[in-house]
Amino acid sequence: MSGGGEAEAVAQQITYQHPAWYARRGYIVVSQDPRGRFASDGEFRPYRDEAEDTADTVAWAAGLPEGNGKVATYGFSYPGANQLLGAAEGPEALACIAPGFTGSDFYDGWTYVGGAFNLAFVVSWVEPLLALPDALKKGDLQASIALASQATNFPGLYWTQPLESFPLFKDNDVAPYFFEWLEHDTRDEYWQSISIRTRYDRIGVPALHFGGWYDSFVEGTLENYAALAARAGADPTRLQRLVIGPWLHIPWAQHTGVRNFGDDARNRLDELQLEWFDYWLKGEGDVESWPAVRLFTMGENRWHDHDAWPPSNARVEEWHLHSSGRATSLSGDGVLSREGPADEPPDVFVYNPGWPVPSFGGRSCCIAEVAPMGPLEQRFVEIRNDVLVYSTPVLEQDVEVTGTVELVLFAATDAVDTDWTAKLVDVDQGGHAINLCDGIVRARYRESLEHPTPIERNRVHEYRIRVGSTSNLFPARGLEQQLPDVRHQPEQRPAERRGDAPAGEGRDAGRLPRRRQTVAPAPADRPALESRARKGPGKGAR
């Protein structure tokens, strides 16, 4: 069973083989529209009805003629989440699931990231893929024309201010949930009641999880696997397997951004999924002998098998940020090294929300042409003085980073709130700087997503930025840590909009207050960058 409406169905067919491919191999394939979408009746309320509706459909599908009473589900993104929500309802006929490229929580890592509204993803998803089809379904011609005329207006729509009155949606009476999401800007009961992670104890079916290092939901995919695998233990009836490739949210291919990851990175998930279904629905094959975790290591461009996530043979390494107070831009003197903190001056720069640092590539969804996605050249932003760049000397030995990277930042601002972002970048032999992973934290959410606490202006606070998970081999050359003052405005919501700047001032750089940002040296006993390095056969990881 798969589903998600016409737009989702098109996306599923871009990535998966056509349902006829599965049918030729002995399967009855059911494609379902969520409640209120396209051919389904009712009102579409994102996430709210999917658990019960998925479980009902599984029970119905089990009784189809010529079936054997066992049902498996597949689908990625929103349909991937639907599978996990439905599995938590415990439908008796559900034999296994295969959730791909999906999250673990609809606030954390989906609608918001580190407390910042995930603007590029949300707007480019809601406008053409949710609001426009809903207007067409209602027969509202005027709204349909208005929405269709703006369906490719990206990044133009990202500059809409204030978001709370988003005219394109409000004036056309569509997407009421968009405004609910803005209103619930903390991880409150609104979000907790629909979270997948709060249902882990109720999910007891085998699951094949898969995703991509450049997918916007990869952290949730990893969390889903790790949490369910821990609960399953050695129980073969709750078997969990994980596959992560070097892919975007869509499509899944060896060519991603400016990188060609080789033939091993081709999309073979349909074949893998078929083996999974054959075992659990037909009793054929042996998926229990599969490695628990298969990860594609970029840079080396090879698959590696592991026993867990994070890999049990990985160790945490600490790297530190250094400079003489001039880490601003690629022309600065910022250094990333294993040497501990020293008595050094802070790095100071000015954040101008009217002229934000642009994003090139990264993790977003769902269409690369309208939301920054994938591995791309970063030198275009590194030349700016409102970006701090800390680079290693040329590496004397190969370093493999497989795990989750976290930046411990000590910083101050003269704003009432601000966003701190970071990205890990791989510098290749040609001097090209290619992004690997990135993260953000809105200052008031530094301690909790549920209970934000204000910051004190010009006081140094500690921030822990989850830069993200990756698997990458850095050959003996260099890597760097890049610190833009704020993630590109079209991708994240500027903190000043809920701070002390008047709302609705548009993109006039002269009318939005500039902010002085200061990155201070870390205390002597604290790391700056924490990552997991793994020793593998034939190379020494440091």
C-alpha positions in Angstrom: 0.0 0.0 0.0 1.2 3.5 -0.8 -0.4 6.9 -0.8 -0.3 10.6 -0.5 -2.4 12.2 -3.3 -1.7 13.0 -6.9 1.3 15.2 -6.2 2.8 12.6 -3.8 1.9 9.8 -6.2 3.9 11.5 -9.0 6.9 11.8 -6.5 6.5 8.2 -5.6 6.7 7.2 -9.2 9.8 9.3 -9.9 11.6 7.4 -7.2 9.9 3.9 -7.0 9.1 1.6 -9.9 5.6 1.8 -11.1 3.1 -0.3 -9.0 2.8 -2.5 -12.0 6.4 -3.6 -11.4 5.3 -5.0 -8.0 2.1 -6.4 -9.4 4.1 -8.5 -12.0 5.9 -10.0 -9.0 2.7 -11.2 -7.4 1.6 -8.3 -5.3 -1.7 -6.5 -5.1 -0.8 -2.8 -4.9 -3.2 -0.2 -3.3 -2.5 3.5 -3.6 -4.5 5.6 -1.2 -5.1 9.4 -1.0 -5.1 10.8 2.5 -8.4 12.0 3.9 -9.6 15.0 2.1 -7.1 14.8 -0.7 -8.0 14.2 -4.4 -10.3 11.1 -4.6 -10.7 10.8 -0.8 -13.6 12.4 1.0 -13.4 14.4 4.2 -11.2 17.3 5.3 -7.5 17.2 5.0 -5.8 17.9 8.3 -2.1 17.2 8.0 -0.9 14.4 10.3 -4.2 14.4 12.3 -6.1 11.4 10.8 -3.3 9.4 9.3 -2.8 6.9 12.1 -6.4 5.7 12.2 -6.9 5.9 8.5 -3.8 3.9 7.7 -4.7 1.2 10.1 -8.3 1.0 8.7 -6.9 0.7 5.2 -4.5 -2.1 6.2 -7.5 -4.0 7.7 -9.5 -3.5 4.5 -6.6 -4.5 2.2 -6.1 -7.8 4.2 -9.5 -8.9 3.0 -9.0 -8.3 -0.7 -9.7 -11.3 -3.0 -6.6 -13.3 -4.0 -4.6 -11.9 -1.1 -3.1 -14.0 1.7 -4.3 -11.8 4.5 -0.8 -10.2 5.0 -0.2 -6.5 4.2 3.0 -4.5 3.8 3.2 -0.7 3.3 5.7 1.4 1.5 6.2 5.1 0.5 8.5 7.9 1.4 8.2 11.4 2.9 4.6 12.0 4.1 3.5 8.4 3.2 6.6 7.2 5.1 5.4 8.9 8.2 1.9 7.6 7.6 3.3 4.0 7.8 4.8 4.6 11.2 1.7 6.3 12.6 -0.4 3.5 11.3 1.9 0.8 12.6 1.5 2.3 16.1 -2.2 1.5 15.9 -1.3 -2.2 15.8 -3.3 -3.5 12.8 -3.3 -7.3 13.0 -2.7 -7.8 9.3 0.4 -5.5 9.0 3.3 -7.8 8.4 6.0 -5.2 7.8 6.6 -1.6 6.7 9.2 0.3 4.6 9.2 4.0 5.6 11.6 6.0 3.5 13.0 9.6 3.8 10.7 10.6 6.6 11.0 12.2 10.0 10.4 11.3 13.6 8.5 14.4 14.7 6.4 17.0 12.8 7.8 19.9 14.8 11.4 19.0 15.4 13.2 18.5 12.1 10.1 18.9 9.9 8.2 22.2 10.3 10.8 23.7 12.6 14.6 23.0 12.9 16.3 24.0 16.1 13.3 26.3 16.8 13.5 28.1 13.5 10.6 27.9 11.1 11.6 25.7 8.1 10.4 28.3 5.6 11.7 27.1 2.2 10.5 23.5 2.8 7.1 24.5 4.3 6.1 27.2 1.7 7.4 25.2 -1.3 5.5 22.2 -0.1 2.2 23.8 1.0 1.8 26.2 -2.0 2.0 24.0 -5.0 1.5 20.5 -3.5 -1.2 21.1 -0.8 -3.0 24.4 -1.2 -3.3 24.5 -5.0 -4.7 20.9 -5.3 -7.1 21.6 -2.4 -8.4 24.8 -4.1 -9.0 22.7 -7.3 -10.7 20.0 -5.4 -13.1 22.6 -3.9 -13.8 24.0 -7.3 -12.6 27.5 -6.2 -11.5 28.9 -9.6 -10.4 32.3 -8.3 -8.2 30.7 -5.6 -6.9 28.1 -8.0 -5.8 30.8 -10.5 -4.2 32.9 -7.8 -2.2 29.9 -6.4 -1.3 28.6 -9.8 0.1 32.0 -10.8 2.5 31.8 -7.9 3.3 28.1 -8.0 6.8 28.8 -9.4 7.4 32.1 -7.6 10.4 30.9 -5.6 12.3 32.4 -3.9 10.0 35.4 -4.2 7.4 33.9 -1.8 10.0 33.4 0.8 10.2 37.1 1.3 6.5 37.4 2.4 6.2 39.3 5.6 4.7 39.0 8.1 4.2 35.3 7.7 1.3 35.3 10.1 -0.8 37.1 7.4 0.6 35.2 4.4 -1.8 36.9 1.9 -1.6 34.2 -0.8 -3.1 31.6 1.7 -5.2 33.8 3.9 -6.9 35.8 1.1 -7.7 32.6 -0.8 -9.0 30.8 2.3 -6.6 27.8 1.9 -4.1 26.0 4.1 -5.4 27.0 7.5 -2.9 24.5 9.0 -0.1 26.8 7.8 -1.2 29.5 10.3 -1.7 26.9 13.0 2.0 25.8 12.6 3.1 29.4 12.9 1.0 29.9 16.0 2.4 26.8 17.7 6.1 27.8 17.5 7.2 25.6 20.4 7.0 21.8 20.6 3.7 22.0 22.6 0.8 19.5 22.9 -0.3 20.4 19.4 2.8 18.7 18.1 3.4 16.1 20.8 0.0 14.6 20.2 0.9 13.6 16.6 4.6 12.9 17.1 6.0 9.6 15.8 8.7 9.5 18.5 6.0 9.4 21.3 4.6 6.2 19.7 7.8 4.1 19.5 6.7 1.7 22.3 3.6 0.9 20.2 5.4 0.0 17.0 6.1 -3.7 16.9 6.4 -4.6 13.3 9.6 -5.2 11.1 10.7 -2.0 9.4 13.1 -1.3 6.6 14.2 2.4 7.0 16.0 4.2 4.3 17.1 7.8 3.5 19.8 10.1 2.2 22.5 12.2 3.7 21.1 15.3 1.9 17.5 14.6 2.8 15.8 17.1 5.0 14.4 14.3 7.2 17.6 12.2 7.6 17.9 12.9 11.3 14.4 11.6 11.9 15.1 8.5 9.8 18.1 7.7 11.9 16.2 8.4 15.1 13.4 6.1 14.0 15.7 3.3 13.2 17.8 3.6 16.4 14.8 3.9 18.7 12.9 1.0 17.2 16.0 -1.2 16.9 16.7 -0.7 20.6 13.2 -1.7 21.6 13.2 -4.7 19.2 16.4 -6.1 20.7 17.0 -9.6 19.4 13.3 -10.2 18.7 13.2 -11.4 15.0 9.6 -10.5 14.7 10.4 -6.8 15.2 13.5 -6.8 12.9 14.8 -3.3 12.0 17.2 -2.5 9.1 18.6 0.8 7.9 20.0 2.0 4.5 21.4 5.6 4.0 22.7 6.7 0.6 24.2 10.0 -0.7 20.8 11.1 -1.9 18.5 14.1 -1.9 14.9 13.9 -0.7 14.1 13.4 -4.4 15.3 12.0 -6.7 17.7 9.2 -5.5 20.5 9.0 -7.9 24.3 8.8 -8.2 24.5 12.4 -9.5 23.6 14.7 -6.6 24.3 18.4 -6.8 27.8 18.9 -8.2 28.9 15.4 -7.1 28.9 12.1 -8.9 29.0 9.3 -6.3 29.5 6.5 -8.8 27.6 3.5 -9.9 27.3 2.1 -6.4 25.0 5.1 -5.5 22.4 4.2 -8.1 18.9 3.7 -6.8 18.4 0.0 -6.0 15.8 0.4 -3.3 12.9 -1.3 -5.2 14.9 -4.5 -5.4 15.8 -4.2 -1.7 12.2 -3.5 -0.8 11.0 -6.4 -2.9 13.2 -8.8 -1.0 11.9 -7.3 2.3 8.3 -7.9 1.2 9.0 -11.4 -0.1 10.4 -12.5 3.2 7.6 -11.1 5.4 4.6 -11.7 3.1 5.7 -14.9 1.3 8.3 -16.4 3.6 11.0 -16.3 0.8 14.6 -15.3 1.2 16.5 -14.3 4.3 16.5 -10.7 5.4 17.6 -11.6 8.9 21.1 -12.1 7.5 21.3 -8.5 6.2 23.6 -6.2 8.0 21.7 -4.1 10.6 22.9 -0.8 9.0 24.3 0.0 5.5 25.8 3.4 5.0 27.3 5.0 1.9 30.6 6.7 2.8 31.0 9.8 0.6 34.5 10.7 -0.5 35.3 7.0 -0.6 32.0 6.4 -2.5 31.5 2.9 -1.1 28.9 1.1 1.0 29.9 -0.1 4.5 28.0 -2.4 6.8 27.6 -1.6 10.5 26.1 -3.2 13.5 24.2 -0.1 14.8 23.6 3.6 14.4 25.8 5.3 15.4 28.4 2.6 14.6 29.7 0.9 17.7 33.3 1.1 16.6 33.1 4.9 16.2 34.6 7.2 18.8 33.9 10.8 19.6 36.6 13.3 18.5 36.9 16.9 19.6 38.1 19.7 17.3 38.4 23.4 18.3 37.9 26.7 16.6 40.9 29.1 16.6 41.7 32.5 15.2 43.4 35.8 15.9 40.0 37.5 15.9 39.7 37.5 12.1 38.0 34.3 11.0 35.7 36.4 8.9 35.4 35.1 5.3 37.7 32.8 3.3 40.4 35.4 3.5 40.4 35.2 7.3 42.7 33.1 9.6 40.2 30.8 11.2 41.6 27.3 12.0 39.9 24.1 12.9 42.2 21.7 14.8 42.5 19.2 17.6 44.5 21.6 19.7 42.6 22.8 22.8 41.2 26.3 23.4 43.7 29.1 23.9 43.6 32.7 25.1 42.4 34.2 21.8 40.2 37.2 20.9 36.6 36.7 19.8 35.5 36.8 16.2 33.0 39.6 15.6 30.7 40.2 12.6 27.5 42.1 11.6 24.3 40.2 10.7 22.1 42.2 8.3 18.7 40.5 8.0 17.9 42.6 5.0 20.8 41.0 3.1 21.1 37.5 4.6 23.7 34.9 3.8 22.3 32.8 1.0 22.1 29.0 1.1 23.7 27.0 -1.6 22.7 23.4 -1.3 22.1 21.6 1.9 19.1 19.6 3.3 15.7 20.7 2.2 12.6 19.5 0.4 11.1 18.9 -2.0 12.2 20.3 -5.3 15.8 21.3 -5.9 14.8 24.2 -8.2 12.9 26.0 -5.5 14.6 24.9 -2.2 18.4 24.7 -1.7 19.4 21.0 -1.8 22.4 18.8 -2.2 26.2 19.2 -2.3 27.1 22.5 -3.9 30.1 24.9 -4.0 30.3 27.0 -0.9 32.9 29.5 -1.9 30.2 31.9 -3.0 29.2 32.5 0.6 32.6 32.0 2.2 33.9 35.2 0.6 31.5 37.3 2.7 32.7 38.9 5.9 29.5 38.0 7.7 30.6 34.3 7.5 33.2 32.8 9.8 35.3 30.1 8.2 37.5 27.7 10.2 39.7 25.3 8.2 42.0 22.5 9.0 45.6 22.5 7.8 46.1 19.9 5.0 45.3 16.6 6.6 48.3 14.3 6.9 46.2 11.2 7.1 42.7 10.2 6.0 39.9 11.0 8.4 36.5 9.3 8.2 33.6 11.0 9.9 30.6 8.7 10.3 28.1 9.8 12.9 26.5 13.0 14.2 28.5 16.3 14.3 27.7 18.8 17.0 29.1 22.3 17.4 29.4 23.7 21.0 29.4 27.5 20.4 30.0 30.3 22.9 28.5 33.4 21.5 26.8 36.8 22.2 24.6 39.1 20.3 23.1 42.6 20.8 19.7 41.3 19.5 16.9 40.0 21.7 17.0 36.8 19.7 19.0 35.4 16.7 19.8 32.3 14.8 23.2 30.6 14.9 23.9 28.2 12.1 26.9 26.0 11.1 27.8 23.6 8.3 30.6 21.1 7.8 32.3 21.5 4.5 34.7 19.2 2.6 37.5 20.9 0.7 38.6 18.8 -2.3 41.9 18.7 -4.0 40.8 21.3 -6.5 40.0 23.7 -3.7 36.2 23.3 -4.1 34.3 23.6 -0.8 31.3 21.2 -0.8 28.8 21.1 2.1 28.1 17.9 4.0 25.7 18.8 6.7 24.3 21.8 8.4 22.3 22.8 11.5 20.7 25.8 13.2 19.5 26.9 16.6 17.3 29.8 17.4 18.8 31.4 20.5 15.8 31.2 22.8 15.5 27.5 22.1 19.1 26.7 23.1 17.9 24.8 26.2 14.5 23.4 25.2 12.2 23.3 22.2 9.2 23.1 24.6 10.2 25.9 27.0 12.1 28.7 25.3 14.2 31.0 27.5 15.2 34.6 26.5 18.9 35.5 26.1 20.6 38.4 27.7 21.9 40.9 25.2 25.7 41.0 24.8 26.2 38.1 27.2 28.0 35.0 26.1 25.7 32.0 26.1 26.4 28.4 25.3 24.7 26.9 22.2 24.8 23.3 21.1 24.1 23.1 17.3 23.3 19.7 15.9 25.3 20.2 12.6 23.9 16.9 11.4 24.8 13.3 10.6 27.0 12.2 7.8 29.5 9.6 6.6 32.4 11.1 4.7 36.0 10.2 4.1 38.3 13.2 4.1 41.5 12.2 2.3 44.7 13.8 3.4 43.9 17.4 2.5 41.4 19.6 4.5 38.0 20.2 5.9 36.4 23.3 7.4 33.7 24.5 9.7 31.6 27.4 8.3 29.6 29.7 10.5 27.2 32.0 8.8 25.6 34.4 11.1 22.1 33.3 10.1 20.9 30.6 7.7 19.7 32.0 4.4 16.4 33.8 5.1 14.6 32.0 2.3 15.4 28.8 4.2 14.8 29.8 7.8 12.6 32.4 9.5 14.6 35.5 10.7 14.6 35.6 14.5 14.0 39.4 14.5 10.5 38.8 13.2 9.5 37.6 16.7 12.0 39.9 18.4 12.3 43.6 18.5 12.1 44.5 14.9 8.7 45.7 13.5 6.9 43.1 11.5 6.2 43.5 7.8 9.1 45.6 6.8 9.8 43.6 3.7 13.3 43.2 2.3 14.5 46.7 2.6 18.0 46.3 4.0 18.0 49.8 5.3 15.0 49.3 7.6 15.9 46.1 9.3 18.2 46.5 12.3 21.7 45.1 11.8 23.0 43.0 14.7 26.5 42.6 16.2 27.4 38.9 16.6 30.3 37.7 18.7 31.8 34.2 18.8 33.9 33.9 21.9 36.7 31.4 22.6 35.5 28.2 24.3 36.5 27.6 27.9 39.6 25.5 28.3 37.8 22.3 29.2 35.2 22.5 26.4 35.3 21.2 22.8 34.0 23.3 19.9 33.3 20.5 17.4 32.4 17.0 18.3 32.2 14.2 15.7 32.3 10.5 15.6 35.4 9.1 13.7 35.5 5.5 12.7 38.5 3.3 12.1 38.0 1.1 9.1 40.0 -1.6 7.3 42.8 -0.2 5.2 42.9 3.3 6.6 43.4 5.1 9.8 40.7 7.5 10.9 41.7 10.2 13.4 
